Amino acid sequence: VPKVDYFDFSKLAPLDQRCFIQAADLLMADFKMLSSQDIKWALHELKGHYAITRKAFSDAIKKWQELSPETSGKRKRRKEMNQYSYIDFKFEQGDVKIEKRMFFLENKRRHWRSYDKLSLLPPVLLEQEFYEQKVKEMAEHADFLLALQMNEEQYQKLAVVRTRIVGCLFAAVCWYVAIAVDFYLFLAVANISVVLQDGQMIECRCCYGEFAFEELTQCADGHLFCKECLIKYAQEAVFGSGKSELSCMEGSCTCSFPTSELEKVLPETILCKYYERKAEEEVAAACADELVRSVPSARCKLL
């Protein structure tokens, strides 16, 4: 038996009086806020069919709820006579157009005739089951659309989070790369020879002996020397040539040894002599500078 679309008005034939009465009773139970006269009028206009009439009423109620300013959903009483105390019943399919303004009852209907499924006539029962199935399908479709919308919103949120994570990872990688580059540049500039055997040994750039890192000192540019070489170099400089300038022992480097390194390595006698030579050089430089400034003044006086 082919299924009938009870929402297609063009395919519906008028029902008999018994079906009309049962359909009217069901609709009066469904819409207790509408008068029985309005319900029977709409049912008659729609050939006595329950499903299509109930759908038309449901659509009108839904539209009224959307337009009503009352968030509570309560109806205004008829005696107020404003634009929200009635519904505009409208049905339109093809050339068929049915319209009527229907006012709400002041009080909901309290009495109506009810039926169980065994009491309903077969045509009315089929339409009731058809309507309930269609409502279920529409609810499932609405839930599906809502799920799609929620999934899209979650996807967009995840996309934002994913972009931030990728950005953080990229920044971290760049930071690690920069650290690695700085480390290898330091090794290249310092020209350190590292031997990985039992322990890490580093070559002195003066005597070329191998020492642990803790036994080495360095110039301001990072060239490493053993402490013994620095002591000999400083002793010869301050006691032999009589100068306090302790430049790097690497031939191409013009940097000096920091004072902090000298204080850690040099013996007290050499360190004191170093400071003595340095003070003498500073005094001599200051006197020479004063002499240069005084010569032009003397010439001016002679002129």
C-alpha positions as CSV (number, residue, x, y, z in Angstrom):
1,V,0.0,0.0,0.0
2,P,1.6,3.3,-1.0
3,K,2.1,5.8,1.8
4,V,-0.1,8.9,1.6
5,D,1.3,12.4,2.2
6,Y,-1.3,13.8,4.5
7,F,0.3,17.3,4.2
8,D,-0.4,17.4,0.4
9,F,-3.8,19.0,0.2
10,S,-4.2,18.2,-3.5
11,K,-4.1,14.4,-2.8
12,L,-6.7,14.5,0.0
13,A,-10.3,13.5,-0.4
14,P,-13.0,14.7,2.0
15,L,-13.6,12.4,5.0
16,D,-17.0,11.4,6.4
17,Q,-18.8,13.0,9.4
18,R,-17.6,10.4,11.9
19,C,-13.9,11.0,11.0
20,F,-14.6,14.8,11.1
21,I,-16.0,14.6,14.7
22,Q,-13.0,12.5,16.0
23,A,-10.5,14.8,14.3
24,A,-12.2,17.9,15.8
25,D,-12.1,16.4,19.3
26,L,-8.4,15.6,18.9
27,L,-7.7,19.2,17.7
28,M,-9.7,20.7,20.6
29,A,-7.5,18.7,23.0
30,D,-4.3,19.9,21.1
31,F,-5.3,23.6,21.0
32,K,-7.2,24.4,24.2
33,M,-6.7,28.1,23.8
34,L,-8.8,28.3,20.5
35,S,-12.5,28.1,20.2
36,S,-14.2,25.0,18.9
37,Q,-15.9,27.1,16.2
38,D,-12.6,28.2,14.8
39,I,-11.2,24.7,15.0
40,K,-14.2,23.1,13.2
41,W,-14.1,25.9,10.6
42,A,-10.4,25.2,9.7
43,L,-11.0,21.4,9.8
44,H,-13.9,21.8,7.4
45,E,-11.9,24.0,5.0
46,L,-9.2,21.3,5.0
47,K,-11.6,18.5,4.1
48,G,-11.8,17.1,7.6
49,H,-8.2,15.9,7.7
50,Y,-6.6,15.9,11.1
51,A,-2.8,16.0,10.1
52,I,-2.9,18.9,7.7
53,T,-5.2,20.9,10.0
54,R,-3.0,20.4,13.0
55,K,0.1,21.4,11.1
56,A,-1.6,24.6,9.9
57,F,-2.6,25.5,13.5
58,S,0.9,24.6,14.8
59,D,2.5,26.9,12.2
60,A,0.2,29.8,13.1
61,I,1.0,29.3,16.9
62,K,4.7,29.1,16.2
63,K,4.6,32.4,14.2
64,W,2.6,34.1,17.0
65,Q,5.2,32.9,19.5
66,E,8.0,34.4,17.4
67,L,6.3,37.7,17.1
68,S,5.0,37.9,20.7
69,P,7.1,40.3,22.9
70,E,6.4,38.3,26.0
71,T,9.4,36.1,26.8
72,S,7.3,34.0,29.2
73,G,5.2,32.7,26.3
74,K,1.9,33.6,28.1
75,R,-0.9,34.8,26.0
76,K,-2.6,38.1,26.5
77,R,-6.3,38.0,27.3
78,R,-8.8,38.6,24.6
79,K,-10.3,41.6,26.4
80,E,-7.0,43.5,25.9
81,M,-7.7,43.4,22.1
82,N,-4.1,44.0,20.9
83,Q,-2.2,42.5,18.1
84,Y,-0.9,39.6,20.3
85,S,-4.3,38.3,21.5
86,Y,-5.0,36.4,18.3
87,I,-3.3,34.3,15.6
88,D,-3.6,34.6,11.9
89,F,-4.5,31.2,10.6
90,K,-3.1,30.8,7.1
91,F,-2.9,27.9,4.7
92,E,-1.7,28.1,1.1
93,Q,-0.9,25.3,-1.3
94,G,-1.1,25.8,-5.1
95,D,-4.3,27.7,-5.9
96,V,-5.8,27.0,-2.4
97,K,-5.5,29.9,0.0
98,I,-7.3,29.9,3.4
99,E,-7.0,32.8,5.9
100,K,-8.8,33.7,9.2
101,R,-7.9,35.7,12.3
102,M,-8.7,33.7,15.4
103,F,-8.8,35.2,18.9
104,F,-7.7,33.3,22.0
105,L,-10.2,32.2,24.6
106,E,-10.1,34.1,27.9
107,N,-9.7,30.8,29.7
108,K,-8.3,27.5,28.4
109,R,-10.8,24.8,27.5
110,R,-11.3,22.5,30.5
111,H,-13.3,19.7,29.0
112,W,-12.7,17.7,25.8
113,R,-13.3,14.3,24.5
114,S,-10.3,12.0,24.5
115,Y,-9.6,8.7,22.6
116,D,-7.2,5.9,22.9
117,K,-5.8,4.4,19.7
118,L,-8.2,1.5,19.7
119,S,-11.2,3.9,19.8
120,L,-10.0,6.0,16.8
121,L,-11.3,5.3,13.3
122,P,-8.6,3.9,11.0
123,P,-8.3,7.0,8.8
124,V,-8.0,9.3,11.8
125,L,-5.5,6.9,13.5
126,L,-3.3,6.8,10.3
127,E,-3.2,10.6,10.2
128,Q,-2.4,10.9,13.9
129,E,0.5,8.5,13.5
130,F,1.6,10.2,10.3
131,Y,1.7,13.6,12.1
132,E,3.6,12.2,15.1
133,Q,6.2,10.6,12.7
134,K,6.7,13.9,10.8
135,V,7.1,15.9,14.0
136,K,9.7,13.3,15.1
137,E,11.6,13.6,11.8
138,M,11.5,17.4,11.9
139,A,12.9,17.4,15.5
140,E,15.7,15.0,14.5
141,H,16.5,17.2,11.5
142,A,16.6,20.3,13.7
143,D,18.9,18.4,16.1
144,F,21.1,17.4,13.2
145,L,21.4,21.1,12.0
146,L,22.2,22.2,15.6
147,A,24.9,19.5,15.9
148,L,26.4,20.7,12.6
149,Q,26.4,24.3,13.8
150,M,28.0,23.3,17.1
151,N,30.6,21.2,15.3
152,E,31.4,24.1,13.1
153,E,31.9,26.4,16.0
154,Q,34.0,23.8,17.8
155,Y,36.1,23.4,14.6
156,Q,36.7,27.1,14.4
157,K,37.7,27.2,18.1
158,L,40.1,24.3,17.5
159,A,41.5,26.0,14.5
160,V,42.3,29.1,16.6
161,V,43.9,26.9,19.3
162,R,45.9,24.9,16.7
163,T,47.2,28.2,15.1
164,R,48.3,29.4,18.5
165,I,50.0,26.1,19.3
166,V,51.8,26.1,16.0
167,G,52.9,29.7,16.6
168,C,54.3,28.7,20.0
169,L,56.1,25.7,18.6
170,F,57.6,27.8,15.9
171,A,58.8,30.3,18.4
172,A,60.3,27.6,20.6
173,V,62.1,26.0,17.6
174,C,63.5,29.4,16.6
175,W,64.7,29.9,20.1
176,Y,66.5,26.6,20.2
177,V,68.0,27.2,16.8
178,A,69.3,30.6,17.9
179,I,70.8,29.0,21.0
180,A,72.5,26.3,18.9
181,V,73.8,28.9,16.4
182,D,75.2,31.1,19.2
183,F,76.9,28.0,20.7
184,Y,78.5,26.9,17.5
185,L,79.6,30.5,16.7
186,F,81.3,30.7,20.0
187,L,83.2,27.5,19.3
188,A,84.2,28.8,15.9
189,V,85.4,32.1,17.2
190,A,87.2,30.6,20.2
191,N,88.6,27.9,17.9
192,I,88.4,25.4,20.7
193,S,89.7,21.9,20.1
194,V,87.6,19.4,22.0
195,V,88.6,15.8,22.5
196,L,85.9,13.4,23.7
197,Q,87.7,10.6,25.4
198,D,87.6,9.7,29.1
199,G,86.9,13.4,29.9
200,Q,86.6,16.7,28.0
201,M,90.0,18.2,27.4
202,I,90.7,21.6,25.9
203,E,93.9,22.8,24.2
204,C,95.8,25.8,25.5
205,R,96.4,28.3,22.6
206,C,99.9,29.1,24.0
207,C,101.7,25.9,25.0
208,Y,99.1,23.6,23.2
209,G,98.8,21.4,26.2
210,E,95.5,19.8,27.1
211,F,93.7,20.9,30.2
212,A,90.3,20.6,31.9
213,F,88.1,23.7,31.4
214,E,88.4,24.6,35.1
215,E,92.2,24.9,34.7
216,L,92.0,27.5,31.9
217,T,91.5,31.2,31.7
218,Q,90.4,33.4,28.8
219,C,90.8,36.8,27.2
220,A,87.8,39.1,26.6
221,D,87.2,37.4,23.2
222,G,87.1,33.9,24.6
223,H,90.5,32.5,23.6
224,L,91.5,29.9,26.2
225,F,95.0,29.6,27.9
226,C,96.3,27.5,30.8
227,K,96.9,29.5,34.0
228,E,100.6,28.7,34.0
229,C,101.0,30.4,30.6
230,L,99.2,33.5,31.8
231,I,101.3,33.7,35.0
232,K,104.5,33.5,33.0
233,Y,103.3,36.0,30.4
234,A,102.2,38.5,33.1
235,Q,105.5,38.0,35.1
236,E,107.6,38.8,32.0
237,A,105.4,41.8,31.1
238,V,105.4,43.6,34.5
239,F,108.9,42.7,35.7
240,G,110.7,42.4,32.3
241,S,109.3,44.9,29.8
242,G,107.7,46.9,32.6
243,K,104.2,47.3,31.0
244,S,100.8,46.6,32.4
245,E,99.1,45.9,29.0
246,L,98.3,42.2,29.0
247,S,96.8,41.6,25.6
248,C,95.7,38.2,24.3
249,M,98.5,35.8,23.5
250,E,96.7,34.7,20.3
251,G,98.5,36.6,17.6
252,S,95.5,37.9,15.7
253,C,93.5,38.9,18.8
254,T,93.7,42.5,20.1
255,C,91.6,41.9,23.2
256,S,93.1,42.0,26.8
257,F,92.6,39.8,29.7
258,P,89.8,41.0,32.0
259,T,90.8,42.2,35.5
260,S,88.5,39.5,37.0
261,E,90.5,36.8,35.2
262,L,93.8,38.3,36.4
263,E,92.7,38.4,40.0
264,K,91.7,34.8,39.9
265,V,94.9,33.5,38.3
266,L,97.9,35.7,39.1
267,P,99.8,35.3,42.4
268,E,99.7,38.2,44.7
269,T,103.2,39.5,44.0
270,I,102.6,39.6,40.3
271,L,99.2,41.1,40.7
272,C,100.5,43.9,42.9
273,K,103.3,44.6,40.5
274,Y,100.7,44.7,37.7
275,Y,98.6,47.3,39.5
276,E,101.7,49.3,40.3
277,R,102.7,49.4,36.6
278,K,99.2,50.2,35.6
279,A,99.1,53.2,38.1
280,E,102.5,54.5,36.8
281,E,101.3,54.4,33.2
282,E,98.1,56.2,34.1
283,V,100.0,58.9,35.9
284,A,102.4,59.3,33.1
285,A,99.6,59.5,30.6
286,A,97.9,62.2,32.7
287,C,101.1,64.3,33.0
288,A,101.7,64.0,29.2
289,D,98.2,65.2,28.6
290,E,98.6,68.1,30.9
291,L,101.8,69.1,29.2
292,V,100.2,69.1,25.8
293,R,97.4,71.4,27.1
294,S,99.9,73.8,28.7
295,V,102.1,74.3,25.6
296,P,99.6,76.3,23.6
297,S,98.9,78.6,26.6
298,A,102.6,79.4,26.9
299,R,102.8,80.2,23.2
300,C,99.9,82.6,23.5
301,K,101.6,84.4,26.3
302,L,104.8,84.8,24.2
303,L,102.7,86.3,21.4
